[in-house]
C-alpha cells in the first residue's frame, strides 16, 4: 500500500512515521517551500507523548522541549483559583511537554527524512484537487509560489492533513464557508527570560474578558529560558466581522498588544517588560469549525486541523492530531481494504474530537476561571466561598477525562500505551 499525505504539519509528519513503522509506504507533500521552525509555543499532553515515545522520539523531545510540572489557573489580577501537577508529576506514564511548535515540527520532519528517505517529503506544492477510482486516488498539485507548474501523484489512500483551510475538506463540503470566529484575536510571542518559579510551571490567567497564557518552552540555560506568552482578547463582533485569515507569519505592532497585556498580573513576572522584549509578535484569529458528519469519502480522509480545527484550549490541538495519526495507521495496517480502514478510523476518532471541539467552545478547563470572574469580578478573600473545591475540580478534571488524558500511572486511556 502507498499512502499520500497532503500537509507536513505535526499530524501529517506523525502519520508518515506511524505508517512507516507499520510497514506502509508514505509520501508527504507540503505547500510551504521549506519545513522550518515557525510559530511559537504549544503543549503536548501525556497521551500524545506516549505515541511519540512509541516512535522512539522521547530523547529528541527532551533535547528541545520542557517537561511541564505544574499548571496554575489565576484571576486577571493574579489570585490563584486552581493548581495541579501535570504529566508524570501527576501520575501519568508519560510527561506533558511545553515546546516550540516549529521545533516539534522540525523534529518530526528530520525523523521522516532519516527513516523514510530524503525524497519522502516534497515541498512547495499546493493540493489543488483529486479524483478517485476503484484502484486508488490521483492527486493534483500546483506550484505554491506561482501556480505555473503542476505535479500528479498516484496512491491507494490520500490523507488530507492540510489544516483549517483544507482543500480536501472544501472539496467534500464546498458550502461550509469560512471558519467560525468568536471575535477573539491571539497575540503570541517568545523571548529568552529569567527563569520564573521552578522553570517548569505554566499559568493561565484572566476570565471571560480575555486571557493570558504563560509558560517556558525550552530548558533553562545560564538562568534564562525561552518563555512563551499568549494574550487572547475579544476585539470584534463576529456577527458583523469575518475572521482574518490565519497565518503563521502575520505580525502585530507592540502598540496594538501592550495595552491588553497590561490588563493582567502574574506574580513574579513583569509582563510589560516581557512583551516589550519579545521582538516579533504574531497575531492569529482564534477560530474553529463545526464538527463534520463525516471525514472519509472513499479512499480520501481528513486528519488533524483539516478534520477538527478547535480553539487552543486545554492543550489539545496537536495532541488530537497525533492520536488521529496513530489510529489511522493502526487501521490501515490491519484492515483488509483501505476503505474499511478509513471508515473505522472515522468511527473511532470523529465522535471523540467533535466532543473536544464543542467543549473547547465553552471554555474547556479554563472555564474554572471564567466562573470565578463571573461570580467575583472584583476578586475574593477565600476562593472556596466563590466556587468550592469540588466544583473547581469537576470542571478541570472533567475536561481531562473527556479529552482522554486523565489516566494515572498504570492505566490505559485513549492512545496511551505501555512499552
FIVEX-141063 format. One line per 8 residues: number of its first residue (from 1); for each residue x, y, z of N, C-alpha, C. Coordinates in steps of 0.2 Angstrom, whole numbers, plus 5000, padded with zeros to 4 digits. Atoms other than C-alpha are relative to their C-alpha. Example, Ala and Ser with C-alpha at 12.3 -4.5 7.8 and 13.67 -1.06 7.14 Angstrom:
% residues 2
1 = 5004/4994/5000/5062/4978/5039/5004/5006/5000 | 4996/4994/4999/5068/4995/5036/4996/5005/5003
END
This chain:
% residues 419
1 = 5004/4994/5000/5000/5000/5000/5004/5006/5000 | 4997/4993/5000/5005/5018/4996/4995/5005/5003 | 5005/4995/4997/4998/5032/5006/5003/5007/4999 | 4997/4994/5001/5000/5050/5001/4997/5005/5005 | 5002/4995/4995/4999/5064/5014/5001/5007/4998 | 4999/4993/5002/4995/5082/5010/5000/5004/5006 | 4999/4996/4994/5002/5093/5023/5006/4997/5005 | 4994/5002/4996/5019/5092/5033/5000/5003/5007
9 = 5001/4998/4994/5012/5098/5049/5001/4995/5005 | 4999/5005/4995/5013/5089/5066/4996/4994/4998 | 5004/5006/5002/4999/5077/5061/5002/4997/4994 | 4998/5003/5006/5004/5074/5044/5007/4996/5000 | 4993/5003/4999/5023/5070/5048/4999/4994/5005 | 5001/5006/4996/5017/5059/5063/4997/4994/4997 | 5003/5006/5003/5006/5049/5052/5005/4997/4995 | 4995/5003/5004/5020/5046/5040/5005/4996/5004
17 = 4996/5004/4996/5031/5040/5054/4996/4994/5003 | 5004/5006/4997/5017/5029/5061/4999/4995/4994 | 5001/5005/5005/5014/5021/5044/5006/4997/4998 | 4994/5003/5001/5032/5018/5041/5002/4995/5005 | 4999/5005/4995/5033/5009/5057/4996/4994/4999 | 5005/5006/5001/5019/4998/5052/5001/4997/4993 | 4999/5003/5007/5027/4994/5035/4997/5002/4994 | 5003/4997/5005/5017/5005/5025/5003/5006/4997
25 = 4996/4994/5003/5025/5017/5012/4996/5006/5000 | 5004/4994/5000/5020/5035/5014/5005/5005/4997 | 4997/4994/5004/5024/5051/5004/4996/5006/5003 | 5002/4994/4997/5022/5068/5011/5001/5006/4995 | 5000/4994/5004/5018/5084/5000/4998/5006/5004 | 5001/4994/4996/5019/5101/5008/5000/5006/4996 | 5000/4994/5004/5014/5118/5002/5005/5005/5001 | 4995/4995/4998/5027/5128/5011/5007/4998/4996
33 = 4994/5001/5004/5044/5130/5001/5005/4996/5004 | 4995/5004/4996/5054/5123/5016/4996/4999/5007 | 5003/5001/4993/5049/5115/5033/5005/5003/5005 | 4996/4997/4996/5056/5127/5045/4997/5002/5007 | 5002/4999/4993/5054/5132/5064/4996/5007/5000 | 5005/4994/5000/5039/5144/5063/4995/4999/5006 | 5005/5001/4995/5026/5148/5076/5003/5001/5007 | 4997/4999/4993/5028/5149/5095/4998/4994/5004
41 = 5000/5005/4995/5024/5138/5110/4993/4996/4999 | 5006/5004/4999/5012/5123/5111/5001/4995/5006 | 4999/5005/4995/5009/5110/5124/4997/4993/4997 | 5002/5007/5003/5008/5091/5120/4999/4996/5006 | 5002/5004/4994/4999/5080/5133/5002/4993/5000 | 4997/5007/4999/5004/5063/5140/4997/4995/4995 | 5002/5005/5005/4993/5053/5129/5002/5000/4993 | 4997/4999/5007/5000/5060/5113/5008/4999/5001
49 = 4993/5001/4999/5018/5060/5120/5001/4992/5000 | 4999/5007/5000/5015/5041/5123/5001/4997/4993 | 4999/5002/5007/5013/5039/5104/5007/5002/4997 | 4993/4998/5003/5029/5049/5100/5005/4996/5004 | 4995/5004/4997/5038/5039/5113/5000/4993/4997 | 5000/5007/5003/5032/5023/5104/5004/5001/4993 | 4996/4999/5006/5041/5031/5089/5008/5001/5001 | 4993/5000/4998/5057/5032/5099/5003/5008/5000
57 = 4998/4993/5001/5057/5051/5099/5000/5004/5007 | 5000/4996/4994/5057/5055/5118/5006/5003/5002 | 4993/4996/4999/5076/5059/5119/5000/5006/4996 | 4999/4994/5004/5074/5071/5105/4995/5006/5003 | 5004/4996/4997/5059/5079/5114/5003/5004/5006 | 4997/4998/4994/5069/5081/5130/5006/5005/4998 | 4995/4995/5002/5083/5090/5120/4998/5007/4998 | 5002/4993/5002/5072/5104/5113/4994/5002/5004
65 = 5006/4998/4997/5057/5104/5124/5001/5000/5008 | 5000/5000/4992/5052/5105/5143/4995/4996/5003 | 5005/5004/4996/5043/5093/5154/4996/5004/5005 | 5004/4995/4996/5029/5103/5162/4998/4997/5007 | 5002/5002/4993/5027/5101/5181/4994/5002/5003 | 5006/4998/4997/5013/5111/5186/4996/5005/4996 | 5005/4995/5003/4998/5122/5179/4996/5003/5006 | 5004/4996/4996/4990/5136/5188/4995/5004/4997
73 = 5005/4996/5002/4974/5145/5185/4999/5006/5004 | 5000/4994/4996/4974/5163/5191/4994/5005/4997 | 5004/4994/5002/4962/5178/5190/5004/5005/4996 | 4997/4995/5004/4966/5193/5179/5005/5003/5005 | 4996/4996/4995/4974/5201/5195/5005/4995/5003 | 4995/5005/4998/4984/5185/5199/4998/4996/5006 | 5002/5004/4994/4974/5177/5213/4999/4993/4997 | 5000/5007/5002/4975/5158/5212/4993/4997/5001
81 = 5006/5004/5000/4960/5148/5208/5001/4993/5000 | 4999/5007/5000/4967/5131/5205/5007/4999/4998 | 4993/5003/5003/4984/5122/5203/5000/4993/5000 | 5000/5007/5001/4988/5105/5198/5007/4998/4997 | 4994/5003/5003/5003/5094/5194/4998/4997/4993 | 5001/5003/5007/5005/5088/5176/5005/4995/4998 | 4996/5005/5003/5012/5074/5166/5002/4995/5005 | 4998/5006/4995/5022/5061/5176/5000/5003/5007
89 = 5000/4997/4993/5022/5073/5191/4993/4998/5003 | 5007/5001/4998/5003/5069/5191/4998/4993/5000 | 5001/5008/5000/5005/5050/5190/4999/4997/4993 | 5001/5003/5006/5004/5048/5171/5007/4996/4998 | 4994/5004/5002/5016/5036/5162/5005/5004/4996 | 4996/4996/5004/5022/5050/5151/5000/5007/5002 | 5001/4993/4998/5026/5068/5153/4996/5004/4995 | 5003/4995/5005/5017/5083/5146/5006/5005/4998
97 = 4994/4996/5003/5029/5094/5135/4997/5007/4998 | 5001/4993/5003/5029/5113/5133/5006/5001/4995 | 4995/5001/5005/5038/5115/5117/4999/5005/4994 | 5001/4996/5006/5041/5127/5102/4997/4996/4994 | 5003/5004/5005/5029/5122/5089/5004/4998/4994 | 4995/5001/5006/5042/5124/5075/5005/4995/5001 | 4995/5005/4998/5055/5114/5084/4997/4993/5000 | 5004/5007/5001/5042/5099/5086/4999/4998/4993
105 = 5001/5002/5007/5038/5100/5068/5007/4998/4997 | 4994/5002/5003/5056/5100/5063/5003/4994/5003 | 4998/5006/4997/5060/5086/5075/4997/4994/4996 | 5004/5005/5004/5046/5076/5066/5003/4999/4993 | 4998/5000/5007/5052/5081/5049/5007/4997/4999 | 4994/5003/5001/5070/5076/5052/5000/4992/5001 | 5001/5007/5000/5064/5059/5058/4997/4997/4994 | 5003/5002/5007/5054/5057/5042/5005/4999/4995
113 = 4995/5000/5005/5069/5061/5032/5005/4994/5001 | 4996/5005/4998/5080/5049/5042/4997/4993/4998 | 5003/5007/5001/5068/5034/5041/4997/4999/4994 | 5004/5001/5007/5058/5036/5025/5005/5002/4994 | 4996/4998/5005/5072/5044/5015/4999/5007/4998 | 5000/4993/5002/5077/5061/5008/4994/5002/4995 | 5005/4998/5004/5063/5060/4995/4993/4999/5002 | 5007/5002/4997/5049/5056/5007/4996/5007/5001
121 = 5004/4994/4999/5044/5075/5008/5001/5004/4994 | 4999/4995/5006/5041/5086/4993/4997/5007/5002 | 5002/4993/4997/5039/5105/4997/4998/5004/4994 | 5002/4995/5005/5032/5120/4988/4994/4998/4995 | 5005/5002/5004/5017/5111/4981/4993/5000/5004 | 5006/4999/4997/4999/5115/4985/4995/4995/4997 | 5005/5005/5003/4985/5102/4983/4994/5004/4997 | 5005/4996/5004/4973/5108/4970/4993/4996/4999
129 = 5006/5004/5001/4961/5093/4968/5002/4993/5000 | 4998/5007/5000/4960/5074/4967/4994/4997/4997 | 5005/5004/5003/4950/5061/4958/5001/4992/5002 | 5000/5007/4998/4946/5043/4964/4998/4995/4995 | 5003/5006/5004/4943/5026/4955/5001/4994/5005 | 5000/5006/4996/4942/5008/4961/5007/4999/5003 | 4994/5002/4998/4960/5006/4962/5004/5005/5004 | 4996/4996/4996/4966/5022/4971/4998/5008/4998
137 = 5002/4993/5000/4967/5041/4971/5006/5004/4996 | 4995/4996/5004/4976/5053/4958/4999/5007/5003 | 5000/4994/4997/4980/5069/4967/5004/5005/4996 | 4997/4995/5004/4985/5085/4958/5002/5006/5004 | 4996/4994/4996/4997/5099/4965/5002/5005/4995 | 4997/4995/5004/5002/5115/4958/5005/5004/5004 | 4995/4996/4997/5017/5126/4962/4997/5005/5004 | 5003/4996/4995/5013/5135/4978/5003/5008/4999
145 = 4997/4994/5000/5024/5150/4973/4997/5004/4994 | 5003/4996/5006/5017/5155/4955/4994/4996/4997 | 5005/5004/5003/5005/5141/4951/5001/4998/4992 | 4999/5001/5007/5013/5139/4934/5002/4993/4998 | 4998/5007/5002/5018/5121/4935/4996/4995/5005 | 5004/5005/4996/5009/5105/4942/5004/4994/5000 | 4997/5007/4999/5013/5088/4948/4994/4995/5002 | 5005/5005/4999/5002/5072/4949/5003/4995/5004
153 = 4998/5005/4996/5004/5059/4962/4994/4994/5000 | 5005/5005/5000/4995/5042/4962/5001/4996/5007 | 4999/5004/4994/4992/5032/4979/4993/4996/5001 | 5006/5004/4999/4980/5020/4986/4995/5003/5005 | 5003/4996/4995/4975/5032/5000/5003/5007/5000 | 4998/4993/4999/4975/5051/5002/4998/5002/5007 | 5002/4997/4993/4976/5059/5019/5001/5008/4999 | 5000/4993/5000/4972/5077/5019/5001/5003/5007
161 = 4997/4997/4993/4982/5085/5034/5002/5007/4999 | 4998/4993/5003/4982/5102/5026/4996/5006/5004 | 5002/4995/4996/4975/5112/5040/4993/5003/5000 | 5006/4997/5000/4960/5123/5044/4997/5002/4994 | 5003/4998/5007/4958/5129/5026/5001/4994/4995 | 4999/5006/5004/4960/5111/5019/4996/5000/4994 | 5003/5000/5007/4957/5109/5001/4996/4993/5000 | 5004/5006/5000/4951/5091/5004/4993/5001/5003
169 = 5006/4998/4997/4938/5097/5016/4996/5004/4996 | 5004/4996/5005/4932/5110/5004/4998/4997/4994 | 5002/5004/5006/4931/5098/4990/4994/4996/5002 | 5006/5004/4998/4919/5087/5000/4994/5005/5003 | 5005/4995/4997/4910/5102/5009/5001/5007/4997 | 4998/4994/5003/4911/5116/4997/4995/5006/5002 | 5004/4995/4998/4897/5126/5005/5001/5002/5007 | 4999/4999/4992/4904/5126/5023/5002/5007/5001
177 = 4998/4993/4998/4911/5144/5022/5006/5000/5004 | 4994/4999/4997/4924/5152/5032/5000/4997/5007 | 5000/5002/4993/4930/5146/5050/4995/5004/5004 | 5004/4997/4995/4919/5150/5065/5005/5004/5004 | 4996/4995/4996/4926/5165/5074/4996/5004/5005 | 5003/4996/4995/4921/5172/5091/5002/5007/5001 | 4998/4993/4999/4929/5189/5088/5006/5000/5004 | 4995/5000/4996/4944/5184/5098/5007/5000/4996
185 = 4994/5000/5004/4962/5188/5092/5005/4998/5006 | 4994/5002/4995/4978/5180/5100/5006/5003/4997 | 4993/4997/5001/4994/5189/5101/5005/4995/5004 | 4995/5005/4997/5009/5177/5104/5007/5003/4999 | 4993/4999/5001/5027/5179/5107/5004/4996/5004 | 4995/5004/4996/5043/5171/5115/5006/5004/5000 | 4993/4996/4999/5059/5178/5122/5004/4996/5005 | 4996/5002/4995/5073/5172/5132/4999/5004/5006
193 = 5002/4996/4994/5069/5177/5150/5002/4997/5006 | 4998/5004/4994/5075/5174/5168/4995/4995/5002 | 5004/5006/4998/5068/5158/5175/4995/5002/5005 | 5006/4999/4995/5051/5160/5183/4998/4994/5004 | 5002/5005/4995/5046/5150/5198/5006/4994/4999 | 4995/5006/5001/5054/5132/5195/5002/4999/4993 | 4998/5001/5007/5056/5134/5177/4996/4995/4996 | 5004/5006/5002/5043/5120/5174/4993/5001/5001
201 = 5007/4999/4998/5027/5129/5178/4997/5004/4994 | 5004/4996/5005/5013/5136/5166/4995/5004/5004 | 5005/4996/4997/5000/5149/5171/4995/5002/4995 | 5006/4997/5004/4983/5154/5163/4996/5005/5005 | 5003/4995/4996/4976/5170/5170/4994/5004/4996 | 5005/4996/5003/4960/5180/5166/4993/4998/5001 | 5007/5002/4999/4942/5176/5163/4996/5001/4994 | 5004/4999/5006/4928/5180/5151/5002/5005/4996
209 = 4998/4995/5004/4935/5196/5145/5007/4999/4996 | 4993/5001/5003/4952/5190/5140/5004/4995/5004 | 4995/5004/4996/4966/5178/5145/5007/5001/4998 | 4992/5000/5001/4985/5177/5147/5002/4993/5001 | 4997/5006/4999/4994/5161/5145/5008/5001/5000 | 4993/4999/4998/5012/5160/5151/5003/4993/5001 | 4997/5006/4998/5024/5145/5150/5007/5000/4997 | 4993/5001/5004/5043/5141/5146/4999/4994/4995
217 = 5000/5005/5005/5046/5131/5131/5007/4997/4998 | 4994/5003/5001/5064/5126/5132/5004/4999/5007 | 4997/5001/4994/5076/5120/5146/5004/5006/5001 | 4996/4994/4998/5085/5134/5156/5007/4999/4998 | 4993/5000/5002/5102/5139/5151/5003/5007/5003 | 4997/4994/4997/5113/5151/5162/4994/5005/5003 | 5005/4996/4996/5097/5157/5172/4995/5003/4996 | 5005/4998/5004/5087/5160/5157/4997/4994/4996
225 = 5003/5005/5004/5074/5150/5146/4995/5004/4996 | 5005/4997/5005/5063/5153/5131/4993/5000/5003 | 5006/4999/4997/5047/5160/5138/4994/5002/4995 | 5005/4999/5005/5031/5159/5128/4994/5003/5004 | 5006/4996/4997/5016/5171/5131/4995/5000/4994 | 5005/4999/5005/4999/5172/5123/4995/5005/5004 | 5005/4996/4998/4986/5186/5125/4994/4999/4996 | 5006/5001/5004/4968/5182/5120/4995/5005/5002
233 = 5005/4995/4998/4955/5196/5119/4995/5001/4994 | 5005/4999/5005/4939/5198/5110/5000/5008/4998 | 4999/4993/5003/4941/5213/5098/4994/5002/4995 | 5005/4998/5006/4926/5212/5086/4994/4996/5002 | 5006/5004/4999/4908/5206/5085/5000/4995/4994 | 4999/5005/5006/4909/5190/5074/4993/5000/4996 | 5006/5000/5004/4891/5193/5068/5001/5005/4994 | 4999/4995/5005/4897/5208/5058/5007/5000/4997
241 = 4993/5000/5002/4916/5205/5056/5002/4993/4998 | 4997/5007/5002/4923/5190/5046/5007/4999/5004 | 4994/5002/4997/4938/5181/5054/5006/5002/4995 | 4994/4999/5005/4955/5187/5047/5003/4993/4999 | 4997/5006/5002/4964/5173/5038/5006/4998/5004 | 4994/5002/4996/4976/5163/5049/5006/5000/4996 | 4994/5001/5003/4994/5164/5045/5005/5000/5006 | 4994/5001/4995/5010/5158/5054/5004/5006/5000
249 = 4995/4995/5001/5019/5174/5049/4997/5007/5001 | 5002/4993/4999/5007/5189/5052/5002/5003/5006 | 4997/4996/4995/5015/5202/5063/4995/5005/5003 | 5004/4994/4996/5007/5214/5076/5005/5005/5003 | 4996/4995/4997/5014/5230/5082/5000/5000/5007 | 5000/5000/4993/5019/5232/5100/4994/5004/5003 | 5005/4995/4997/5007/5247/5102/4993/4997/5000 | 5007/5004/5001/4992/5235/5097/4999/4995/5006
257 = 5001/5005/4995/4996/5222/5110/5001/5002/5007 | 4998/4998/4993/5004/5231/5125/4994/5002/5005 | 5005/4998/4995/4988/5239/5132/4996/4994/5002 | 5004/5006/4997/4979/5222/5133/5004/4996/5005 | 4996/5003/4995/4994/5214/5141/5001/5003/5007 | 5000/4996/4994/4994/5227/5154/4994/4999/5005 | 5006/5001/4996/4977/5221/5160/5001/4994/5005 | 4999/5006/4996/4985/5205/5168/5006/5001/5005
265 = 4994/5000/4995/4996/5202/5183/5001/4993/5002 | 4997/5007/4998/5006/5186/5186/5005/5001/5005 | 4995/4999/4996/5016/5186/5202/5007/4998/4998 | 4994/5001/5001/5034/5187/5199/5002/5001/4992 | 4999/4998/5007/5033/5192/5180/4998/5007/4999 | 5001/4994/5003/5035/5209/5173/4997/5000/4993 | 5002/5001/5007/5023/5207/5158/5001/5005/4995 | 4999/4995/5005/5025/5224/5151/5007/4999/4997
273 = 4993/5001/5003/5044/5221/5150/5001/4994/4996 | 5000/5006/5004/5041/5203/5144/4998/5001/4993 | 5002/4998/5007/5031/5209/5129/5004/5004/4996 | 4996/4996/5004/5042/5223/5125/5006/4997/4998 | 4994/5003/5002/5057/5212/5124/4999/4994/4995 | 5001/5006/5004/5049/5199/5113/5002/5001/4993 | 4998/4999/5007/5053/5207/5097/4994/4998/4995 | 5005/5002/5005/5042/5198/5084/4994/4998/5004
281 = 5006/5002/4997/5024/5197/5090/4995/4998/4994 | 5004/5003/5005/5012/5186/5080/4993/5000/5002 | 5008/4999/4998/4993/5188/5078/4997/4994/4996 | 5004/5005/5002/4981/5174/5075/4993/5001/5002 | 5007/5001/4998/4962/5173/5075/4999/4994/5003 | 5002/5006/4997/4955/5161/5087/4994/4997/4997 | 5005/5003/5005/4945/5150/5075/4999/4993/5001 | 5001/5007/5001/4937/5133/5073/4995/4999/4995
289 = 5006/5002/5004/4924/5124/5063/4996/4995/5003 | 5004/5004/4998/4909/5115/5066/5002/4992/4999 | 4999/5007/5001/4911/5096/5068/4996/4997/4994 | 5003/5002/5006/4908/5087/5052/4996/4993/5001 | 5003/5007/4999/4896/5072/5049/5004/4995/4998 | 4995/5005/5003/4910/5063/5040/5006/5003/4998 | 4994/4998/5003/4928/5064/5036/5002/4996/4994 | 4998/5005/5005/4930/5049/5024/4996/5000/4994
297 = 5003/5000/5006/4925/5049/5006/5004/4995/4996 | 4997/5005/5004/4930/5033/4998/5007/4998/5003 | 4993/5001/4998/4949/5032/4999/5004/5007/5002 | 4997/4994/4998/4952/5050/5005/4997/5002/5007 | 5002/4998/4993/4951/5056/5023/5003/5006/5002 | 4997/4994/4997/4955/5071/5034/5003/4998/5007 | 4996/5001/4994/4967/5072/5049/5002/5007/5003 | 4998/4994/4996/4971/5085/5062/4995/5006/4999
305 = 5004/4994/5001/4965/5103/5059/4996/5000/4994 | 5005/5001/5006/4958/5098/5042/4994/4997/5002 | 5006/5004/4998/4946/5086/5051/4996/5004/5006 | 5003/4998/4994/4943/5095/5068/5004/5006/5003 | 4997/4994/4997/4950/5113/5070/4997/5002/5006 | 5004/4998/4993/4947/5118/5088/5004/5006/5003 | 4997/4994/4997/4950/5133/5099/5006/4997/5004 | 4994/5002/4996/4968/5132/5108/4998/5000/5007
313 = 5002/5001/4993/4960/5127/5124/5002/4993/5003 | 4999/5007/4998/4966/5113/5135/5006/4996/4997 | 4994/5003/5003/4982/5110/5125/4998/4993/4996 | 5002/5006/5004/4973/5098/5113/5001/5000/4993 | 4999/5000/5008/4976/5103/5095/5005/4995/4998 | 4995/5005/5002/4992/5094/5092/4999/4993/5003 | 5001/5007/4997/4988/5080/5104/4995/4996/4996 | 5005/5003/5003/4972/5076/5095/5003/4998/4993
321 = 4998/5002/5007/4981/5076/5078/5005/4994/5000 | 4996/5006/4999/4994/5064/5085/4996/4994/5001 | 5004/5006/4999/4981/5052/5091/4996/4998/4994 | 5003/5002/5006/4972/5053/5074/5005/4996/4996 | 4995/5003/5004/4989/5048/5066/5001/4993/5002 | 4999/5006/4997/4991/5033/5077/4994/4995/4998 | 5006/5004/5001/4973/5027/5075/4999/4998/4992 | 5001/5001/5007/4973/5029/5056/5006/4995/4998
329 = 4995/5004/5002/4990/5020/5054/4998/4993/5003 | 5002/5007/4998/4984/5005/5065/4994/4997/4996 | 5005/5003/5004/4968/5003/5055/5002/4998/4993 | 4998/5001/5007/4977/5004/5038/5005/4994/5001 | 4996/5006/4999/4989/4991/5045/4997/4993/5000 | 5004/5006/4998/4976/4978/5050/4994/4999/4996 | 5006/5001/5004/4961/4981/5038/5002/4996/4994 | 5000/5004/5006/4958/4970/5023/5000/5005/4994
337 = 5001/4996/5006/4954/4985/5012/5001/5007/5003 | 4999/4993/4998/4959/5004/5013/4993/5003/5002 | 5006/4997/4998/4941/5009/5013/4997/4998/5007 | 5002/5003/4993/4937/4998/5028/5004/5004/5005 | 4996/4997/4995/4952/5006/5037/4998/5007/5001 | 5002/4993/4999/4947/5024/5034/4993/5001/5003 | 5007/5000/4997/4929/5020/5039/5001/4999/5008 | 4999/5001/4993/4935/5013/5056/5003/5005/5003
345 = 4996/4994/4997/4947/5027/5059/4995/5006/5001 | 5005/4995/4999/4932/5039/5056/4996/4999/5006 | 5004/5002/4994/4921/5030/5068/5003/5000/5007 | 4997/4999/4993/4933/5030/5082/5002/5007/5002 | 4998/4994/4998/4940/5047/5081/4995/5006/4999 | 5005/4995/5001/4926/5058/5074/4996/5002/5006 | 5004/4998/4994/4915/5057/5089/5004/5003/5006 | 4996/4998/4994/4929/5060/5102/5003/5007/4998
353 = 4998/4993/5001/4936/5075/5093/4995/5005/4999 | 5006/4995/5000/4919/5083/5090/4998/5002/5007 | 5002/4999/4993/4916/5082/5109/5005/5005/5002 | 4995/4996/4997/4933/5091/5112/4999/5007/4996 | 5002/4993/5003/4928/5105/5099/4995/5003/5003 | 5005/4997/4997/4912/5108/5107/5001/5002/5007 | 4998/4998/4993/4919/5108/5125/5005/5006/5000 | 4995/4994/5000/4933/5120/5120/4996/5006/4998
361 = 5004/4994/5002/4919/5132/5113/4997/5003/5007 | 5002/4998/4994/4913/5133/5131/5005/5002/5005 | 4994/4997/4996/4930/5137/5138/5004/4994/5003 | 4995/5006/4998/4937/5119/5142/5001/5000/5007 | 4998/4999/4993/4946/5118/5158/5001/5007/5003 | 4999/4993/4998/4949/5137/5158/4993/5003/5002 | 5007/4998/4997/4930/5138/5162/5000/5001/5007 | 5000/4999/4993/4935/5137/5180/5002/5007/5002
369 = 4999/4993/4999/4942/5155/5179/4995/5004/4998 | 5006/4996/5002/4928/5161/5169/4994/5000/5005 | 5005/5001/4995/4916/5155/5183/5002/5005/5006 | 4998/4996/4995/4926/5164/5196/4999/5007/4999 | 5000/4993/5002/4927/5180/5187/4992/5002/5000 | 5007/4999/5000/4908/5179/5184/4997/5001/5007 | 5003/4999/4993/4904/5177/5202/5004/5005/5005 | 4996/4995/4996/4918/5188/5209/5005/5004/4996
377 = 4996/4996/5005/4924/5201/5196/5005/5004/5004 | 4996/4996/4996/4932/5211/5210/5005/4997/5004 | 4995/5004/4996/4942/5197/5217/4997/4997/5006 | 5003/5003/4994/4940/5187/5233/5005/4999/5006 | 4996/5002/4994/4946/5183/5251/5001/4993/5000 | 4999/5007/5000/4943/5165/5250/4996/4997/4994 | 5002/5003/5006/4941/5155/5234/4994/4996/5001 | 5005/5005/4999/4930/5142/5242/4993/5003/5001
385 = 5006/4997/4999/4917/5154/5246/4997/5003/4993 | 5002/4998/5007/4916/5159/5227/4998/4994/4996 | 5002/5007/5004/4917/5141/5219/5004/4995/5004 | 4996/5004/4995/4921/5127/5231/5004/4995/4996 | 4995/5005/5003/4935/5114/5228/4997/4995/4996 | 5003/5005/5004/4923/5101/5222/4998/5002/4993 | 5002/4997/5007/4916/5112/5208/5005/5002/4996 | 4994/4998/5004/4933/5118/5203/5003/4994/4997
393 = 4997/5007/5002/4939/5100/5202/4996/4997/4994 | 5004/5003/5005/4924/5094/5192/5001/5004/4993 | 4999/4997/5007/4927/5107/5178/5007/4998/4997 | 4993/5001/5002/4946/5104/5177/5001/4993/4998 | 4999/5007/5001/4946/5085/5179/4995/4997/4995 | 5005/5002/5005/4930/5083/5169/5002/5001/4993 | 4998/4999/5007/4938/5090/5154/5006/4995/4998 | 4994/5005/5001/4954/5079/5156/4997/4993/4998
401 = 5003/5006/5002/4943/5064/5156/4997/5000/4993 | 5003/5000/5007/4933/5069/5141/5005/5000/4995 | 4995/5000/5005/4949/5073/5131/5004/4994/5000 | 4996/5006/5000/4957/5057/5136/5006/5000/5003 | 4994/5000/4997/4971/5062/5146/5000/5000/5008 | 5001/5001/4993/4965/5058/5164/5003/4994/5003 | 4997/5006/4998/4975/5042/5165/5005/5001/5006 | 4995/5000/4995/4985/5039/5181/5005/4994/4998
409 = 4995/5005/5002/5000/5028/5181/4997/4993/5000 | 5002/5007/5000/4997/5010/5176/4993/5000/4996 | 5007/5000/5004/4980/5015/5167/5001/5001/4993 | 5000/4999/5007/4976/5014/5149/4994/5005/4998 | 5006/4996/5003/4966/5028/5140/5001/5001/4993 | 5000/4999/5007/4964/5035/5123/5007/5001/4997 | 4994/4999/5003/4980/5032/5114/5006/4999/5004 | 4995/5001/4996/4991/5030/5129/5002/4992/5000
417 = 4999/5007/5000/5000/5013/5129/5007/4998/5004 | 4994/5002/4996/5014/5003/5139/5005/4998/4994 | 4994/5002/5005/5031/5000/5130/5004/4995/5004
END
